[in-house]
Structure formats: structure tokens, C-alpha cells
Amino acid sequence: MKLSIPRDILRQLEKPAQYLGGEWNQINKSSYANQEDLIKFAFCFPDIYEIGMSNLALRIIYDLINKRSDAWCERVFAPAPDLRSWLKAEKERRLFSLESGRPLADFDIVGFTLQYELSYTAILDMLDLAGIPQRAMDRRDNDPFVWGGGPLVVNVEPMADFFDLFMLGEGEDMINSLLDLYQDWRQEEKRSKEEFLLAAARIPGVYVPAFYDVSYHEDGSLAAVIPNRDEASAKIRRQIIEDLDQVTFPEKQIVPFLEIVHDRIYLEIFRGCPRGCRFCQAGMIYRPVRERSLSRLTDLASRLYRETGYGEIGLLSLSSSDYSQIDPLTVSLVQDLKPQKVNISLPSLRLDSFDFELMTRVAETRKAGLTFAPEAGTQRLRDVINKNITDMDLHAAAEMAFKGGWNRLKLYFMLGLPTETEEDVEAIATLTFQLLKIYGNLAKQLKLRKPQITVSTAMFIPKPFTPFQWVKQESPELMRQHQSLLASRLRSKVISYQWHDIASSIIEAVLARGDRRLGAVILRVWQAGSYRESWREGFDLARWQEAMSACSLSIERYTGARDKEEVLPWDHLDMGVDKDFLWAEYEKALRGETTEECRQKCNLCGAESYHCGICFAGSTMRAPKRSITDQYNDEGDKSATESPEPLEEKSASEVPEFRIRLEYSRQGAPAWLGHLDMMRTMERLFKRADLALAWTEGFNPRPQLVFALPAGVGVELKADICELVLTTAPPDPEQLLIRLNAVAPGGIAFGKI
């Protein structure tokens, strides 16, 4: 394997495997006969490998583009500070891709996903490390196109100067249309980038910022964003996938060598959310709700496990328990995957749809901590934000969970919500101690373990395309008072209080509702040395304040309240939700009125114009469950004594054991793994080989696997040894070697048994 970084430099890096690629299911087309003719597309994630590889959009787009015979998608991540320092010092070295080591500047198209406002400086840094001019107007014909997509495209004006085009909405169809257009365009003898962009602007959902002029009033407020080309639409409409069963989903997801932030395979069960929380941008912009079918999901789950060997599968959506087939889906997954020790996780379980039977079923694979998000401490404020849950709902859900054996609970709240008072803040502590009291009463009866409750607060940030897009963000001084108040009230050995940084939340709000003038600010902040603003240790408020001042702008202009008639920087974008609906919701919030969710009543938000999903008359979206309080009152103490019958398992002493010793070599990328990463890689390899593994007992079972002494990082071995325990007689040695080598990533090869 050819390394993109010299070995002596790799040895100095904290995690050299971040930059080597070669993982299982990676796609490398460098040996293709037509590889020189392929469209070279770089999917760029503006953060480090462990965060970027957790992103589902990366997995989807990587798979989608690489299924084309005329294109090759490779991955590029922001380097950690150690590699970045080397790239800055070695002027002839440029930022490169994982698959081929190709310099980023040599790609045809550089595509960034915009996930977090504070990663904007990282995008500029990656372009600089690649030797690509940062501003679109400075790029030449031989420079790559720079495209953008992702959730932040709802308002990309602060980054408009740096991109050639943006894709608004769900990208599966749009990116294929753009690649088809690019393939035709590059066949032309005389071509210009502007000709391509003019044609691209005609594709629904494509926004080319250069084709729009921005003007301002004398007081600094935005006057208009107007097209300057006939090909550019006055309003760009978000595109969606109407039928999720008909769109590709990656079955062969890349299996990282390293442990990543969300180290699991993802199964996206539906898009959208029917709830209508007024602070939640995702709940508004991903409308309408569209589901994958039960048959498609069960088939995908089986394929994903076989192709990856992962030990956990996450059911991904904005509110997983709202999926219409969640009960039969989880029954099927537990039945099929529990014998392989695959955990099922529901990362987005809503409090008002908490289902004890569902959670008990999922806990058969592994019982993790529970997370509830009341968001506000009082019923009054929850009505303001349209979070339709009560204190009793939370009490009932917590009591059912405690009785079921859960002792770790995390509670999420927001500070600075519209109309918030000190009483609302104090109520967060009151509610927390009420749950602790419930636990204490049960502990005496049921001999429960010591509890641990974590309270986490984030600062409210008004976001575009929500009913609160017009409201001001509360002052940092007031937020510090509220944080201090909570910290003083939440003093207990079994309660921990965590809070989000206020300063970074202010800049996030500025960028979220910013206009095109902020491009100069972002550039100045990067020039001052900031490139890792999304990391606490990399954030520097002073640089933002200085840059704003140098550009004659004020933070308060962007964090302050907006008028109803004011032109907003994102008014020329259409996310499918009507502005009049959002304003009406804002007025209802000020009156403390709630709005029914989409499954109960169509509120004519505008998403019905897509004529699909829950807005379609034939929709089978799950009807809302009875409240958790009603469930608890009907069930009584049933949750403490009854649960679904667990699958029968034999104890370790009853399972036969067959020990085999394997000799293997590790070269290339696997040689640069630490011992724990190598163990994890081998465990997944053996799962993909469909071996009858013997498992340890306890809370977190692991395959019974023993290695020889750990090898040093960067040391290639022609003959290393591990011992594996199986519960059935192993296949013929020759056949077993064939099976193992067929599922081994490049660099690992088995030679003897």
C-alpha cells in the first residue's frame, strides 16, 4: 500500500490511521481501466475523521456516486492539528483524499457538507491546505468546482462567496442530475464554468449565489436578493425524495479502523417529524414525514450486519418511536440480531411516546441509559415552544423506566427560550428533584442501584425557517445568571449539571441568521488563525468581535429581534414551509397556545404541496399513542413485574468450545492501528465471516478472542497470532482461510490455522 504521508511523519501523529483509508467497504477505483476518464468527486467533511465518518449523508452520497460507472467519490476530512502543522510547513504537500491520496486540488468537484455553523472556518482552511482559492470569484477554469449541501443550506449567505453552487434539500436526485450535466459539459470543446453554472441553475433546488445581487438599506438592513440572470429562479425550492423505498441506501457502509463518535451502522427509518416544536429547525425543514416500509428496513438491517459486522445498529430519525411499524420492526430486529450480540439503539426516543414495552424489548440487546428532552421546566413555557408534554408524562415515564431497571437518566433543557423567566429556570431543578424523589421511593421497595441523573442545558439559538426566526437571542449576561442559578440548585451527589458554552452559541446565532456580508468576517477570523471553531479549545470569541468591528458590523444586529416585514437573508429560498404559517405559529407561541401535530390534523404549513408522505391522503403514518401518563395509569405496577419473554440463552458453561489459533499478517493501514483498534477490526471481521463465536458474559459481551503481545504502531508483521473460541466445530482449515480472507480489509491476510 502506498502511503500519502512519509512513515517518519506518521509516527509523530496521534492517530495516523485517520489519514490512510483502506477500511472494509472502501471503494477504490484507481485500478479501473477508465479511471482517468471518471468524474473525480471529493466528499469533504469539515471536521476530523471520527466525526465525519459518523455522518449518514457521507455514507449515502459516497455510495450513490460510486454506483455510477462514470464517477468516483473519495473522502477528505479536516486534518487534526498535528497533521495540519506538517501540511502548512511542507509547502509542496497538499490536503489529500483517503482512497487514492489524490491532492484535493486535482479533483473535478469538491463537495462540502454544511452541518454546523462553527465549521465554516474549517472549510476555508481545507481549501487553503489544498491550494484552492477560497473565494469563488478567484478560482480559475482549471480549479475544481466547489459545491455545498446539507442542513445549513437553509441559509448559506454567510458562505455564498466561497461556493459555486449549493444543493437545497435532499441530494440523491439533485447530485445525479448535476453529475449528468457535468459529464455533458466537459465533453464540449469550448466550455466555461459560467456556462455550466447557468445550466445548473435551471435544475430544481440548485442555488448559484453569483447569479443573485444583494442590496441593503442605509440603516444596514437587507433590502433584496434579486437574480441577475434569466436562468436563475427568483425563489429556489427545496427538493425531497417522495418515496424512500425507491431511493438507494448504502448496504455496504465503510467500517472504520478507528472508533468513531457514533460507532454503529445506521438504518434510516423515516425522514421528517410530525410534532412541530417551534424552536426546532429540523422538524420544520424536513417535512413532510416519509417512511421506509417494514419489509425494506428488515431486509436492509440483515444486509448491513452481514456486510459490516458491526455490533450496534441505530434506528435513525427525528423521533424513532413515531415510526408506524416500530413495534414489529424492533421485534424482528431483536429476534434476528440478538443471537449475534447486535445492540439496537433508539437515539431519538421522545418522552411523550415513551413505551415501556418497546424499551424493554430493545434492552434485551443492551440496556443503556435513557435520555429525555423536556426542553423547558414549566408547562407554560413548554406550551410556548409547542412541546406537548406534561410534568406527569415525565414522572410516569421515569417511574416506569426506574421500575424496569434503568438507573441512569439524562435530561435535556434549553435556556433563553422566548418569554422565559427565572421561575422557568428554577423549575428545571424542581423537576429534576421530583424524579430523584420518585427513584428514592422505589429504591426502598425494589432495592434499586444508586441513580445518576445528568441535566444538560443549551442556549436557545433562533434559526431560519422556524416560528422563532424573528426573536432575539437573550444576552450572555442573563444566560450566565441562569446557568449559575441552576448550578446552585442542582447540588447533589447523584446529579451532574452540564452546560453549553455561551460565547460559541452567540456566534452560532450570528452565522445562522447572517447575510452575505459575514463572508468577509469569516475570512478575517480564519486569517487571524482560527480553523477549529467547532472545538471548545479552538474557539476564540475575541477574533469574531474584532472581525465584526473591522467589517463595520455588530453582533447585536444579528442576535436581535427582527420585524415581520423585514427581508430575511433566506427569503429567496423555499423550504416548503410558508412564512405566514411560521408567523402565525410565533403569535400562538406568545399567547401560549399549542398546535396539534401533523398526525392529528393538517395545519396547512405548506409541506402539503409536496403531495407525499404524511400529507398524502393514503398515508399510513402511525397514529399518536395515548399519553405516557394514561399508559402508566392503565398499566399500574405491571411494568415492574411483566416484560416480554426474553430469548432463551444457554449459559457459558453449557456451550461447547472449539479453540482455533490463527496466523495472519498485518501490513499497510492495519499496521498503524493501536491494539484496541486492531481488536475491534478483527472482531468485526470474524462476524462478517459468519463464525459461531463464543462470547464473554456480563453487561457488555465480547467475542472470546486473545491476541499475542501488542505490536507497536507502524510495525508491519508477516506472522502475528490470535486465538479464537467458537461454539461449533470450525470448517475445513482451507475453507476457513478462504472465508476469512474474503472479508478481511486490505493489509490483513490469514495464512495458517
N, C-alpha and C positions, 0 to 999 in steps of 0.2 A: 504493500500500500504506500503510495506517495503521500508524504506529509506536507501540508501547506505551511507549516511552521518548523523551523530547524529544531532538532532534538534538544540542543542545549538551551533553547528558549522555552520549549515545552516543559523542561524540568524545573523551570523557575515559576511556572504558572500554578496557581492554587488548584484549578480544575482543568487540566489540559484536555480532557475528553469533551469539553464544551465545544471544541473547535475542530474535531476530527471527523464527525459523521460516521458512516459505516454501520449504523444501527440496523436491527432487523426491520424489514419492510421499507427501508430507504430505497428510493428509485434513482439509479444512476444510469443515464443513457449515453455515457461517454464512449461506450463501445459500439453504439448503433452506427450502421453504415452511413446513415444520412444525418448524423448528429450535427455536422456543420450547418445543415440547412434548417435545423429546428429553431423555432422561436425560443429564445433564451429569456425565461421569466424568473426573476428573483423575488421570492416572497420574503419581505423584510419585516421583522418584528423589533420594535424599538426598545427592547429590554433584553436581559440576559437569557441564555438558553433555557434555564429551568423554568422561567416564567413563560416564555414564548411557546415552548413545547406543550404547555398546559392549555393552549388556546385551541378551541374547536374549529374556529374559522381557518386557522392554518392547516389543520388536518383535512378539512373539506376542500379547500382550494388546491392544495398540493395534490390530492387525489384526482380532482376534477381535471386539472390541466395536464397531469401526467397520463391520463387516459387518452389524450389526443395523440395522434401519430405525428403531428407536425409541431409539437411544443414540448419543452422540458422545463419543469418548475424545480428550482432549487431553493434552499433555505439560507437566510442570512440573519444573524442576531447581533444586537449591540454587544460589543466586547466588554468584559469586566475590566476594571481599571488597570489590572496588571498587563493584559494583552494590549489594551489601548495605548498605554505608555510606550510599548515597544513599537506599535504601528506609527505613532507620532514621531518617534526617534528615527525609525528606518524609513526615510522618505521614499525609497523605491518600493516599499511594501504597501499594499493597499488592502482594504477590507475585502474579504473573500467569502465564497459560498462553502457550505459544508460538503455538498455532494462531489464537486469536481475541483474545488479550490479556485474556481474562476474569479478573477477580480470583479467586484461589483460593477465597475465602470464598463466592463466588456459585455454586459447583458443588453438585450434589446429593450426590455421593460423592467423597471424597478417598481415593485408594488409594495406599499406600506399599509399595514392595518392600523387604524387610529382607534385605540382602546381607552386611552387615559390622557387628559389634557396635559398633565405634567411630563409626559413623554415627548412633547414637541421639541425640546432642545436636543433630545437623543436622536430624533430624525435628522436634524441639521448636522449633528455630529457624525452620524453614519454616512451622510452624503459627503462630508468633508474627508472622512477617513477613506472614502472610496475615490476621491479626486473628482467628484461630480459637482459642478457648480450648483450652489444651493438654490438660487432663485431661478425660476423657470425662464425668465427673460434673458438670463445669461448663458443658458445652455445652447450648445451648437447642434448642428444636424447630426454629428457623429456621437453625441451624448445620448444615453438612453432616455426614453420617456420615463416620467415619474408619475405613477398613478396612486390613488388613495381610495380606501374603502373602510368599512367598519362603523360602529355605532356613533362615533363623533362626527360623521359626515352630516349629521343633523345641523351642525353649524361649523363649517370649515373656514369661515372667513379669516380667522387669525392665521391660518396656514395657506391661504389662497395663493400667495406669491411664490410658493415653493413647489407647487404641483402643476402638472399639465392638465390632469383631469381627475375627477372624483366619480365614484360609482355610488349612487344614492339608493340604499335598500339592500335587499338580499341578492348576492352577487352571482349565483350559479348560472343564470341565463345571460346576464349582462356581460360577464367576463368572456364567455364563449362568443358572444356577438362581437365584442371588441377584438378578440384574437382572430376571428374570421376576417374582420375588417383590416387588421394589421397585416395578415397574410396576403390579402389582395393588394394592399397599398405598397408593400415592399417589392412586389413584382413589377411595379411601374418603373420605367427607366428614369423619368424625371419626376421626382417626388419631393415634397416639402413637408415638414412637420405640421405646418398650418393646414395643409390640405387634409392630412389625416385627422386633425382635431376638428376641422369643420364637419367632416363626415361623421366623426364620433359624436359630435354634439346632437346629431339627429337621432341617435339611439336613445330610446326612453330611459330615463334615470341617470344619464351621463351629464355631468356638470363640468364645463370648461371655464374656469374663473377668468381667463384672459379675455373671454368674449362678453364680459359684463363690466360696465363702468359704474363706479361707486361715487356718490356725491354726498356732501354734508352741509348742514345749515351753519350759519355764522356762530351759533352757540355750541357747535361741536356735535350736535345730534345728527343721526343718519337721515339723509334726505331721500335717497333712492338707490336701488341696484337695478340697472337697466341693461338689456342686451345691446351689444354694438355690432352684432352680425345677424343676418336673417336666419341663419341656421340655428341660432340659439333661442331656446324657448323662454318666454317671459317667466314661466314657472316650471321647475323641474320636479317631476313626480317620482316619489319613491316606488321602486319595483319590488314585487313579492313573488314567492313561489306559491301558487294556488294549491297544488296537490303534492304534499311532501312524500307520498309513496312513489311519485313519478320522478323524483329528483335523486341524483346519485348521493350515496352516503358512504364514507370510507370504511370498507370492511377490513382492509389491511393497514391499520394505523401503525405508524412508526413506534417502535418500542425503544425508548431512550436507554442508553447505558447508565446514565446518572439518575438519581432520584430527583424528580421534578416537583414543583409546588403542588400540583394536583395529579398525583401519580396513579392514574387509573385510566381505563378506557371509558369513553363517553358514548351514551346512547341517547340521542336527542329524541324525546318522545313527542313534543309539540312545540310550536312557536306561538308567542303572544301570551296575553294574560287577560282574563275576563274581569278583573277586580276593580280597576280604576282608582288606585291610590293617587292622590293629587300631586304628591311630590315625586312620583316615580316616572322617570323618562322612559325606561324600557317598557313599562306597562302601557304607555301611550303609543310609542313609535313602532312596536312590533305587532300592532293589531292588523287584521283580526286573528283570533285564535284558530290555528290549523293543526290537526293531529295526524300522527302516523298511525296506521292500522295496527291492531294487536298482532296479526299474523306477520306483518313486516318486521315489527320490533322483536318478536321472539326468534325469528329467523336471523336477524342481524346480531342479536346477543350471542347466539350459538356460534356464528361465524367469527365474531370479534374475539371470543375467547380462544377458539381454535387457532386463529391467525396470530395471536399476540402472546397468550399465556399469562395475561395479567391476572392478578389476584383480587381485583376490585372493578366493579362496573358501576358507573354513576348514571342515574336516570336524570337527564338534563332537561330543564325547562325553567320558566319563571315561577311555576307553582306546581310541582310534580303531582301532588295529591289531587289536583283538579283534572287530571287525565281521566277520560271517561272509562277507560279499561284498566285503571291502576290495580284493582284487586286481582283480576285474572292474570294480568301481566306479572305482578310480583309473585303470585302463586306459581306460575310457570317458571319464572327465573330461579326462585328458590329451589324448586324441585329439580331443575336441570343442572344448576350450578353449585348447589351446596355440597354435593359429593366431591367436587373439585376444589373445595375450600375457597370459592369465589364470593367475596363480600358484595352485597347490594347496598348502595348508598342513595339516599334521597336528599340531595344538598339544598333543596328549596321547598321544604315542607312548611306549609302555612299553619299558623296557630289555629285559625278558625276552621280548618279542615283536618285537624289532628285526629287520627284514627288509631286507637289503641291496638286493634286487631292487625291493622296494616303494619304498624311499627313493630309489634311482636313478631310478625311473620318475617320482616326484614332483619330483625335482630337475631333470627336463627342463624344467619351467616356471621354476624358480629354485632355486638351491642356497643355502639359508640355513644358519645354524648349527644344530647338534644339541643337544638337551637330554636328559640322562639324570637320573633321580632314584633313586639307590641308597638314600637316606634315612638309612642308617647305615653306619659304616665297617667293621664286623666281621660275620662270618657269624652269630655268636652273637646279636648284637643284631638283625640282620635276621630271624632266626627268632623272636625275641621279638615283633616287630611284624608277623610273618607276611608279610614282603616276600620272596617266594620267588625270589630271585636270588642268584647267587654272584659271587665276585671274577672267576672265569673267564668268566662271562657278560659282565661289564663289559669285561674285557680283549678278549674276542673281538669284541664289538660295536664297541668303539673302534678296534680294528685294521682291521676291515672298513670302517669309516667313513673312517679315515685313508687307506687304500688307494684308496677311492673318490673322494678329492679333498677331503674335509671337513677343515678345519684349525681350526675354531672349535667348542669344546665347552663346554657349561655343565653343571655337576654340582650337584644339589640334595641337601642333607642337613638333618637336624633335630638340635638339641642338646636335652638334657634328657629324652630318652626314658626310659621306665621301665626300671630296672636298669642304666642307662648308667654306665660307669666312664671314668676318664681314658684307659685303653687304647683304648676305643672311639673316643674323640675323636682321639687320635693316629693311629689307623688311617685316618681321613679323609685326613690329609696323606700317609700312606704310599700309599694307593690312588691319590691324585692323581699322585704322582711315578712310580708304576708306569706309568700311562698316558702320562706325558710320556716315559718311557724307551722305551715301545713306539713312540711317534712318532719319537723320535730315531733308533732303529734303522731305521725305514722311510725316514726322510728321506735317509739316506745312499744307499739303493738307488734311491729313486724321485724324488729331487730335489724334495721337498715344500717348500711355503712355510712360513714361520715360524708355529708354532702359537700359539693363545691359548686357555687353559683358565680358565674362571671358576668358582670354588667359592662357592656361596651357602648360608648356613645360616639356618634359622628356629628360634625357640624352640618346643618342643613345648607345645601347649595342649590339655589334656584337654577333650573335647567330649561333649555328651549323645548318647546312643544309639550309643556305641562301646564296645568292651570296656574302654577305658581311662577311662570316665566316672567311675570311683571313685578314680583315682590322684591323687596330689598333683602340683602343678607345682613343679619344682625352684626353689630360691631364686635370686634375682637375683645374689647374690654368687658362687654356684657357676657360673652361666651366664657371668658376666663372666670368670671364670678360664678357662673352656673356650674362650671367644672369643679371649682373649689367647693361649692355648696354640696355637690353630690359626693365628692371625695370625703367630706367631713361627715356626711350622713351614712355612708356605706362602710363604716368601720366594723369589721367582723373577721374572725379568723377563717371563716368559710366563704367569704365574699371577696372577690377581687374586682377592682374597677379599672377599666382600660378606656382611654380616650384618644381621639384622632387629633393630629396636630392642627391648631387653629390657623397658623400662618399659611401653610400649604393649602388649606381649604379656601382661604381668601383668594389666592392666585388661581386656584381651580375655578372659582366662580367668575373671576375676571375673564379667563380664557373661554369658559363655557358660553358666556353671553357676549363675547367680544366681537369686534368688527375687523375690517381688513387692516386698519392702522396698527393693530397689535403685531403684525408680522415684523415690523421694524423693532418692536420691543423684544420679541422672542429672539431675533437675530442678535441684538445687543447683549442679552443675557447670556447667550451661547458664547459670544465673543469675549465676555468677561470671565469665562472659564466654567460655566455651568453646562453640564451634559447629562447629569443624572438626577434631575429634579424630582423624579418619582420615588427616589430613595431618601429616607429621612436624613442620612448623613450627607447627601448631595444637594439638599435644598438650601437656598440662600435667599431669604426674603429681601435683604438689602439690595441685592443685584436687581431684583424686579422693581423695587421702588426707584432705584437710580435710573433704570432704563425707561420706566414710565415718565419720570420727570424730564429726561433728556428728549423724549418724543412729545413733550408738552401734553401729556395725558395724565389722568388721575385715576387711582384705583377706585375711588368713590363713585366715579361716573359709571363704572361697570358693575359695582356691587349695589348701587342704589336702586330705588323703585323706578318702574317705567310706567308711562301713561298708556291708556288703552289705545289711543290714536297714534302713538309713536311708531315709526317704522322700525322694525326689528331687523337685525343683520341677517336673519334666516327667513324673512318673509317671502323670498323668491323661491324657497324650497317647499315642497308639498309632501308632508309625511303621511298624508291620508286622514289626519285628524283636523277638523275645521277649527279655525281660530275663534269663531263665535262660540263654539262648544266649549273651548278651553276657558274663555272669558266667563261664560255662564257658570262653569264649574268653580271658578275663582270667586264669583259673587256668592254662590251657595256655600262655599267654604267660610266666607266672612259671616254668613248667617248661621253657621253651624249645622247646615243641612247635609244629609248624606245622599248618595246616588246609588241606585240599585246596580248590581253587577250585570254584565252582558248576558249571562245565562238566564236571568230573571226577566230582563226587559231590554229591548234595543233602545239605547239613548240617543240614537242618530248622531253619533260622534263624527261621522264622515267615513269611517272604515267600511261601512256597508257598501260603499261604491266599488269595492273590490269584488263583491258578489261571490265570496268563497268563505270557507271555514265556518265559524260560528254565526256569521252574518247570512249564511245561506240557509234557505228555508228547510233544506233536508239535513241540517247539521245534527249530529248525534252527540254533541258535547255533553259531558256529564252534568246532570242537574246538581245544584248546590245541596250539600249534605245538611242534615239537621245540625244545629249549633252543637259545639262540643259540650256545652252545659246540658242541653237536652239529652245527648248521648249518655252523659255521666249520670243524670238523674234516672234514666231508664235502666241503666246497667247496674246501678247501686255498687255493691262491692264485687261484682262479677269479675272486674279486671284483676282483682287481687288473687282470684282463685282459678280462673279459667283462661286459657290461651290455646291457640291452635296446637294440635298434636305435633310435637317435633318429629323430624325424620329419625328413624331408629338408626343408631350408630353403634358399632362394636367398640369396646374399649381397646386400648393399645395392646393389652395382654392377650386378647382374643384374635388378633390379626397376625397371620403368618408373615415372616420376614425373609427376604431374599436380598443379600448384600452383594453388590457388584462394585468393582473397582475400575475406574475409567482413566485411561491415559489420554491426554489431549495437549495440543499446542495452543499458545496464545501469542499472536503477533499483530502488528498494525494497531488499530484503535484499541482493541481489548487490552493490549499490554499497558495502556496508560490509565487503566481503571484502578481505583483503590480496592481493597479486599472486599468491603461490603458491597460495593457496586458490582464486582465480579460475581459474588454470591447471588445477588439479585438477578443478574443476567443469566446465570446458569439455572436458577430455579425456573425462570420463565421458559428457558429453552427446553427443560425436561417436561414442562407442562405442554408445550407445543408438540412434543414428541409423543404425547398421549400415553405416558407411562403410568402404571399403577403405583403412585408414590405413597410411601409411608409418612405419616405426619406426626409431629410432636403434639403433646396435649397442652391444654391451658387456654388463656384468653386469646392469644394470637398464634395459632398453629403454623408451623413452618415445615417444609419437607425435611426429612432426616437426611441431611447432606453434610459431609465432612470433607474439608479441604486439607491439603498439606500446608506447610508454613506459608504465610502470605508472601507473595513476590513483591519486590519493590516496584513503585510506579515507573513505567517506562522500560521495564525489563522484559524482553521477549523470551519466552520459554518454548523449547521444542518438545518437552515432555514434562507436563505437570500432572498431578494425580488428584482425584477426588473419589469419595466413596458414597454410594447412593443406596438407600434401602427401598425395596419395592414390596408390595403386598401380594404379588403374583409372580410366578416364575418368569424371568426375563425371556425375551425372544432369542432366537438363534443369534450368537455374537455378531456374525456377519450382517444379518438383517438389522440388528440393533444399531450397529455403526452407521449403516445406510440411513436409518431413520433419524438418528441424532444429527448427522452431518447435513441432512436435508433441511433442518430447522435451525441450524447454527448461523449466527451472523458472521460476516467476513472476518477472518483473523482467528477464529476458533475452529479447530479441526480435531476430531476424535480419531485415534489411531489404534488403540488396543483396549481389550476388556479382560 
